Amino acid sequence: MVGVIYVGPRDDYGYNQAQAQAAAAIKKLPGVTVIEQEKVAETTDVQKVMGSMIEQDGAGLIFATSFGYFDPAHAGRGRQVPQGPLRALRPACGPRASTR
């Protein structure tokens, strides 16, 4: 199960739309299910969405690529995934880029 979290609408003609196009390609992979949530604020709202994706949907990989998602949300989530460490992908460029 793969989760995708968007900071805005999927059809914004920008970064969210590019991420949505990538999610559409991932959906075509055999045996992969993708769940998506758009317009998630860069607040503790993302903690709730991640928690739901992990606990209710069984996500083990989450694409949550807004820089603002990782300050309140990322710390400690990996320990809460029953099947092992959570992998959440951060933005690959910019001042706070990381490969955690």
N, C-alpha and C positions, 0 to 999 in steps of 0.2 A: 504494500500500500504506500503510495506516494502522495503527500500533501503539498498543495501549492497555495501560498497566501499572497494576495495582492494588496498593495497600499491604496490603490484606486480602482477605477473600473477597468475591466479587461480590454475594452475597446477604446483606449485613450489615444491611439495613434502614437504611442511612445513606449516607454520601458515596460509597462504592464502588459501592453499588447504583445510585445516581443516575448515576454515570459509566457503569455497565454498560448502563443504559437508553439513554443517549446513544449508546453504541457500537452498540446494536441498531438505532437509527434510522439511524446512518451506514451500517450494513451494507445497508440498503435502497436506498441511492443506486446508480444504475447505474454500473458500471465501478469500483466501490470495493471493495477487499478489506480486511477488518479482522482483525488478529491480536491476541490478548489473552493476558496472563499475570497471574495473580493471586497474592497472598501473597508479593510481592517485598519483601524487607527494605530498609530505608533505609540500606544499606551499599554496598560495592562490588558486591554482588549485582545492583544495578540497572544498573551498568555492563555486566555480562555480558549481562543481558537486552536492554538497548538495543543492544549490539553485535550480538547474534544477530538482533534484528529488522532492523537496518540491513544487516548483511553477508549473512545467509542468506536473509532474507525480502524485502529491498529496501524497507524502510519509509523514507519521506521525511518523514513527519509522525508524531510520537509524542505521545500524551496520557499524560504521566507526572506526575500532578498532586499528588503528595504533596510538601510542602515539603522533607522530608528527602532527596528524590531529587536535588536540584539541587546540593547541596554537593559530594558525591563524584563525581557522574555527568555533569553537564551540560557542564562546561568541556572544550572541545576536541572534542566529538563531531561538531560540524558539519563540521569539516574532513575527517572520515572517510567522508562520504556521497558515493558516486561521482556521483550525479545532481545535486549541488548542496548548499547548506547545509541542515542538518537543522533542522526546526522542531519544537521541543518546548514544549508549553504549560505554563506555571507556574500555580499557584493565583492567582486574581484578587483575593483579599482577604487581609488579615492583615499582620503586621509585615514580612514579606519579600516581599510581592507585587511582581511585575515583569511587564513585557510583552516581555522579551527573546525 
